[in-house]
Amino acid sequence: MIIGFTGTQAGMEQAQRLAFQSVMLTLAVNGGVTEFHHGDCMGADAEAHSIVRGNLPHVEIHVHPPDKDSKRRFCEGDVMHEPAPYLDRNQHIVDASEIVVATPKENDEQVRSGTWATVRRTRKAGKGLVIVYPDGTLEAVNHK
């Protein structure tokens, strides 16, 4: 199973981190996660990278960096993709994934948010989606 990730540059709340870790472990047990794709940004991307690397060392991590270095974390993945503008990079993550896990900063969908824009792209693509809200509650949508 190929998992994509999108999250806030502010980083995950503690409950969100714990719920994300639980989601990833559950997906690994139930479907055998083989790849994890993220956008190499400060905050949630870097946190998710560490959680996956620490708990699922067999999972191949794909890093899709932005074309601007200012918010990049230069995570060491197993596969490094070419840097791309934020919106293109986010689309590449959605395209590569079967399920996208999102950890937004807000409980309500926002217009000017890369995380929420990626959620909308995931829905439009008909991919599986798990939203992990700041308080750790989950919303799962399986479009398949």
Secondary structure, 3 states (H helix, E strand, C coil): CEEEEEECCCCCCHHHHHHHHHHHHHHHHHHCCCEEEECCECCHHHHHHHHHHHHCCCCEEEECCECCCCCECCCCCCEECCCECHHHHHHHHHHHCCEEEEECCCCCCCCCCHHHHHHHHHHHHCCEEEEECCCCCEEEECCC
